[in-house]
């Protein structure tokens, strides 16, 4: 690449750094860094979609590999470096985006079934079962989405009889913020004792139903706006990918001016998408009771 292209790349990285510094970064809890928190999030997402045996580091490795393969393929067909690298960088984001989208869908589905699970626990306790036995029966009578996790809990409890450690492993399998709160509420009830467990479970069930209903209404109203914004963000890169398949069109972007145009477009797209998310995104439950 020419000196002008290199200067354009440096200018684009500088603009990206300025944009990144504009957003307040959350402090890492308990001294954990950004990378560690991202790995935790990837681990939770993999567990949610049923890929708990896949290490979190495999996701960025897959992203980098996919981006390099796409960039190499476009470069081999067009001999244009700048468009090939740009499309490769965009494509490298797809594995993470697909994983997080699947994890969000699973979280939404779990939010719908937790009230039913709480009702099952309450009914089992009223029928005279102990708290561990009430959780075991969810593996047979609970919602379909929760049965595998509670079936493994039943095996754990049958093998060890240690209620506290079984709850810890159950939280890992669920990887769900609502599940964390329910498990910790049951743990406190088991440790402290008392006669208010029934009223606590009924109140919790009513709260979860109301929260799920409200979120479903808000998400339905804003979904078309969010999807339109995502389409508007992806459209220029789809057009650039199609143009990169034609050597003559790709060569037009393989210059310093083309690099500056692509970098400025990428920064503008990221800022617009970030602002859209800040405006439209609903507060998300975070796993604070790991």
C-alpha positions as CSV (number, residue, x, y, z in Angstrom):
1,X,0.0,0.0,0.0
2,X,1.1,3.6,-0.6
3,X,2.1,6.1,2.1
4,X,-1.3,7.8,1.7
5,X,-3.1,4.5,2.5
6,X,-1.0,4.0,5.6
7,X,-1.8,7.5,6.8
8,X,-5.4,6.8,6.1
9,X,-5.3,3.7,8.2
10,X,-3.6,5.5,11.1
11,X,-6.2,8.3,10.9
12,X,-9.0,5.8,11.0
13,X,-7.5,4.1,14.1
14,X,-7.2,7.4,15.8
15,X,-10.8,8.3,15.1
16,X,-11.9,4.9,16.5
17,X,-9.8,5.5,19.6
18,X,-11.5,8.9,20.1
19,X,-14.9,7.3,19.7
20,X,-14.1,4.5,22.1
21,X,-12.9,7.0,24.8
22,X,-16.3,8.8,24.6
23,X,-18.1,6.0,26.3
24,X,-17.8,5.4,30.0
25,X,-16.3,2.1,30.7
26,X,-17.7,0.1,33.7
27,X,-15.2,-0.7,36.4
28,X,-14.1,-4.3,36.4
29,X,-15.6,-6.0,39.5
30,X,-13.2,-7.6,41.9
31,X,-10.2,-6.5,39.9
32,X,-11.3,-8.5,36.8
33,X,-10.3,-7.0,33.5
34,X,-12.3,-6.5,30.3
35,X,-10.9,-9.6,28.7
36,X,-11.9,-11.8,31.6
37,X,-15.4,-10.3,31.7
38,X,-15.8,-10.9,27.9
39,X,-14.7,-14.5,28.3
40,X,-17.2,-14.9,31.1
41,X,-19.9,-13.6,28.9
42,X,-18.9,-15.8,26.0
43,X,-18.9,-18.8,28.4
44,X,-22.4,-17.9,29.5
45,X,-23.6,-17.5,25.9
46,X,-22.2,-20.9,25.0
47,X,-23.9,-22.6,27.9
48,X,-27.2,-21.0,27.0
49,X,-27.1,-22.3,23.4
50,X,-26.0,-25.8,24.6
51,X,-22.3,-25.6,23.6
52,X,-21.0,-25.8,27.2
53,X,-18.1,-28.1,26.1
54,X,-16.8,-25.4,23.7
55,X,-14.1,-23.2,25.3
56,X,-14.8,-19.5,25.2
57,X,-11.5,-18.8,23.4
58,X,-12.7,-20.8,20.4
59,X,-15.2,-18.0,19.5
60,X,-12.6,-15.3,18.9
61,X,-10.4,-17.9,17.2
62,X,-13.2,-18.8,14.9
63,X,-13.9,-15.1,14.2
64,X,-10.3,-14.4,13.3
65,X,-10.1,-17.5,11.1
66,X,-13.3,-16.7,9.3
67,X,-12.2,-13.1,8.7
68,X,-8.9,-14.2,7.3
69,X,-10.4,-16.8,5.0
70,X,-13.0,-14.3,3.6
71,X,-10.3,-11.6,3.2
72,X,-7.9,-14.0,1.4
73,X,-10.7,-15.2,-0.9
74,X,-11.7,-11.7,-1.9
75,X,-8.1,-10.7,-2.4
76,X,-7.4,-13.7,-4.6
77,X,-10.3,-12.8,-6.8
78,X,-9.9,-9.0,-7.0
79,X,-6.2,-8.3,-5.9
80,X,-7.6,-5.4,-3.9
81,X,-6.1,-5.3,-0.4
82,X,-8.2,-2.6,1.3
83,X,-11.7,-3.8,0.4
84,X,-10.7,-7.4,1.2
85,X,-9.4,-6.5,4.6
86,X,-12.5,-4.4,5.3
87,X,-14.9,-7.1,4.4
88,X,-12.9,-9.7,6.3
89,X,-13.0,-7.5,9.5
90,X,-16.8,-7.1,9.2
91,X,-17.3,-10.9,8.6
92,X,-15.1,-11.7,11.6
93,X,-17.9,-10.2,13.8
94,X,-20.5,-12.7,12.6
95,X,-19.7,-15.6,14.9
96,X,-20.0,-13.5,18.0
97,X,-23.1,-11.7,16.8
98,X,-24.8,-15.0,15.9
99,X,-23.9,-16.5,19.3
100,X,-25.2,-13.5,21.2
101,X,-28.4,-13.4,19.2
102,X,-29.1,-17.1,19.9
103,X,-28.2,-16.6,23.6
104,X,-30.7,-13.6,23.8
105,X,-33.4,-15.8,22.2
106,X,-32.8,-18.5,24.8
107,X,-32.8,-15.9,27.6
108,X,-36.2,-14.6,26.4
109,X,-37.6,-18.1,26.2
110,X,-36.3,-18.9,29.8
111,X,-37.9,-15.7,31.0
112,X,-41.3,-17.1,29.9
113,X,-41.0,-20.4,31.7
114,X,-39.5,-19.4,35.0
115,X,-42.9,-18.4,36.5
116,X,-44.2,-21.9,35.7
117,X,-41.2,-23.5,37.3
118,X,-41.7,-21.4,40.5
119,X,-45.3,-22.5,40.6
120,X,-44.2,-26.2,40.3
121,X,-41.8,-25.7,43.2
122,X,-44.5,-24.1,45.3
123,X,-47.0,-26.9,44.5
124,X,-44.4,-29.6,45.4
125,X,-43.6,-27.9,48.7
126,X,-47.3,-27.6,49.6
127,X,-47.7,-31.3,48.7
128,X,-45.2,-32.1,51.5
129,X,-41.9,-32.5,49.5
130,X,-38.7,-31.1,50.8
131,X,-37.0,-28.3,48.9
132,X,-34.3,-30.5,47.3
133,X,-37.1,-33.0,46.2
134,X,-39.2,-30.1,44.8
135,X,-36.3,-29.1,42.6
136,X,-35.7,-32.8,41.5
137,X,-39.4,-33.1,40.4
138,X,-38.8,-30.2,37.9
139,X,-36.7,-32.7,35.9
140,X,-39.9,-34.6,35.2
141,X,-42.8,-32.2,35.5
142,X,-41.1,-28.8,34.9
143,X,-40.9,-26.8,31.6
144,X,-39.2,-28.6,28.8
145,X,-36.4,-25.9,28.6
146,X,-35.4,-26.5,32.2
147,X,-35.6,-30.2,32.4
148,X,-32.1,-31.1,31.3
149,X,-30.5,-28.7,33.8
150,X,-32.6,-30.0,36.7
151,X,-32.1,-33.6,35.6
152,X,-28.4,-33.1,36.1
153,X,-29.1,-31.5,39.4
154,X,-31.1,-34.6,40.4
155,X,-28.1,-36.8,39.6
156,X,-25.8,-34.5,41.5
157,X,-28.0,-34.5,44.6
158,X,-28.5,-38.2,44.4
159,X,-24.8,-38.8,44.3
160,X,-23.6,-36.2,46.9
161,X,-26.6,-35.1,49.0
162,X,-24.9,-31.7,49.3
163,X,-27.6,-29.2,48.6
164,X,-25.4,-26.1,48.5
165,X,-22.8,-27.5,46.0
166,X,-25.6,-28.9,43.8
167,X,-27.2,-25.4,43.7
168,X,-23.8,-23.9,42.7
169,X,-23.5,-26.4,39.8
170,X,-27.1,-25.7,38.8
171,X,-26.4,-22.0,38.5
172,X,-23.5,-22.8,36.2
173,X,-25.7,-25.0,34.0
174,X,-28.5,-22.5,33.8
175,X,-26.3,-19.4,33.2
176,X,-29.4,-17.2,33.6
177,X,-29.8,-14.1,35.8
178,X,-33.3,-15.0,36.8
179,X,-32.2,-18.5,37.7
180,X,-29.4,-17.1,39.8
181,X,-31.9,-15.0,41.9
182,X,-34.3,-18.0,42.3
183,X,-31.5,-20.3,43.4
184,X,-30.1,-17.8,45.9
185,X,-33.6,-17.2,47.3
186,X,-34.0,-21.0,47.8
187,X,-30.6,-21.3,49.3
188,X,-31.3,-18.5,51.9
189,X,-34.7,-20.1,52.7
190,X,-33.0,-23.5,53.2
191,X,-30.3,-22.0,55.5
192,X,-32.5,-19.6,57.5
193,X,-35.7,-21.6,57.6
194,X,-39.2,-20.1,58.2
195,X,-42.8,-20.5,57.1
196,X,-42.9,-17.8,54.5
197,X,-41.5,-19.8,51.6
198,X,-45.0,-20.3,50.0
199,X,-45.8,-16.6,50.0
200,X,-42.3,-15.8,48.7
201,X,-42.6,-18.1,45.8
202,X,-46.1,-16.8,44.9
203,X,-44.8,-13.2,45.0
204,X,-41.8,-14.1,42.9
205,X,-44.0,-15.9,40.3
206,X,-46.3,-12.9,40.0
207,X,-43.3,-10.6,39.6
208,X,-41.7,-12.7,37.0
209,X,-44.9,-12.9,34.9
210,X,-45.4,-9.2,35.1
211,X,-41.8,-8.5,34.1
212,X,-42.0,-10.9,31.2
213,X,-45.3,-9.4,30.0
214,X,-44.0,-5.8,30.1
215,X,-40.7,-6.7,28.3
216,X,-42.6,-8.6,25.6
217,X,-44.8,-5.6,24.9
218,X,-41.9,-3.2,24.7
219,X,-39.7,-5.5,22.6
220,X,-42.6,-6.0,20.1
221,X,-43.1,-2.3,19.7
222,X,-39.4,-1.5,19.1
223,X,-38.4,-4.6,17.2
224,X,-39.1,-3.1,13.8
225,X,-37.1,0.0,14.5
226,X,-34.1,-2.0,15.8
227,X,-34.2,-4.4,12.8
228,X,-34.4,-1.5,10.4
229,X,-31.4,0.1,12.0
230,X,-29.4,-3.2,11.7
231,X,-30.4,-3.5,8.1
232,X,-29.2,0.0,7.4
233,X,-25.9,-0.7,9.1
234,X,-25.4,-4.0,7.2
235,X,-26.5,-2.7,3.7
236,X,-23.3,-0.6,2.9
237,X,-21.1,-3.6,3.7
238,X,-23.1,-6.0,1.7
239,X,-22.8,-3.6,-1.3
240,X,-19.1,-3.3,-0.7
241,X,-18.8,-7.1,-0.5
242,X,-20.6,-7.5,-3.8
243,X,-18.4,-4.8,-5.4
244,X,-15.3,-6.6,-4.1
245,X,-16.2,-9.6,-6.3
246,X,-15.6,-7.4,-9.4
247,X,-11.9,-6.6,-9.8
248,X,-12.5,-3.3,-11.6
249,X,-14.8,-2.0,-8.8
250,X,-12.6,-3.3,-6.0
251,X,-9.5,-1.6,-7.5
252,X,-11.3,1.8,-7.1
253,X,-11.3,1.3,-3.3
254,X,-7.7,0.0,-3.1
255,X,-6.3,3.5,-2.7
256,X,-5.6,6.0,0.1
257,X,-8.9,7.7,-0.7
258,X,-10.7,4.4,-0.7
259,X,-9.2,3.5,2.7
260,X,-10.2,6.8,4.2
261,X,-13.7,6.4,2.8
262,X,-14.1,2.9,4.3
263,X,-12.7,3.8,7.7
264,X,-14.8,6.9,8.0
265,X,-17.9,4.9,6.9
266,X,-17.1,2.2,9.5
267,X,-16.6,4.7,12.3
268,X,-19.9,6.5,11.4
269,X,-21.7,3.2,11.2
270,X,-20.4,2.1,14.6
271,X,-21.3,5.4,16.3
272,X,-24.8,5.4,14.8
273,X,-25.4,1.8,15.8
274,X,-24.1,2.4,19.3
275,X,-26.4,5.4,19.7
276,X,-29.3,3.4,18.5
277,X,-28.6,0.7,21.0
278,X,-28.3,3.2,23.8
279,X,-31.6,4.7,23.0
280,X,-33.6,1.5,22.2
281,X,-32.1,-1.2,24.4
282,X,-34.1,-2.2,27.5
283,X,-32.2,-2.7,30.8
284,X,-30.8,-6.3,30.8
285,X,-30.5,-8.5,33.8
286,X,-26.9,-9.1,34.7
287,X,-25.5,-12.2,36.5
288,X,-24.3,-10.7,39.8
289,X,-24.8,-13.8,41.9
290,X,-22.4,-16.2,40.2
